[in-house]
Amino acid sequence: MGSPHDILHDLQDAPHCAFDPGTAAAIVVTRWGHTVPLTIAGTETNTLANPTGPGMRVKIVASVVTSGTRAVTVAAAFNASGNTILTFDTVGDMAILESYPAGLESDGKTPKYRWKLLSSDGVALS
């Protein structure tokens, strides 16, 4: 990374597309702006752990669907309804989540972060 004047250029050129982790694997988000394209071919699952910091953003999108569904289980509720599962079954189904500070962990010292669903289209929430 260069000088502070180069930050926007560096962000633009940074890789923002993560890989489909495959079924039964964790979706790992380490920074703002990740896009996770899913290839769905059967009944598949993933997990999305709680974020490790504020302002992280992930877009999960069904890019290829030959059959079945992909259910992504989020570690904690991502909306006011208490939903924790995002289910994708059609090309173009998409969900965008962003992390936010949610108080402190049980030790009373460590910041706690959670995902908030900003937008979804075609994704079943449960």
Buried (B, 14 or more C-beta within 10 A) or exposed (E): EEEEEEEEEEEEEEEBEBEBBEBEEEBBBEBBBBBBBBBBEEEBBBBBEBBEEEEBBBBBBBBEBEEBBBBBEBBBBBBEEEBBBBBBBEBEBBBBBBBBEBEEEEEEEEEBBBBBBEEBEBBBBE
